[in-house]
Amino acid sequence: MLLRVVKMEFHPSNVKAFDSLFDRIHVRIESMPGCHQVLLLHGHGDGAVRTTLSWWEDEIHLEAYRKSELFGEVWPKTKALFSAPPVAWSSAWPESEPFPSAE
């Protein structure tokens, strides 16, 4: 299992646009083959920071998403809202560890 973390900083005037975009597309991302869950975190003390956490079956499924039509639709819209380059990394997620609750 793979955890993908993407930290994004937005122009303050673009935060609502990103939140709205995420609300519309996160279910579509979760429906991609090999995706188990997607969460959005809001920056503590910095309202212009958002971090996505997504759990993938493996690197192959994550890469398939990154080459998908959905990613090609969403990423350019997201990228246009940034105030700084995103920071992303992947980590192994222990098979025995449950996913956090979205609630």
Beta strands, then each sheet from edge to edge (+ up, - down):
strand 1: 2-9
strand 2: 35-42
strand 3: 49-56
strand 4: 87-92
sheet 1: 2+ 3- 1+ 4-
end
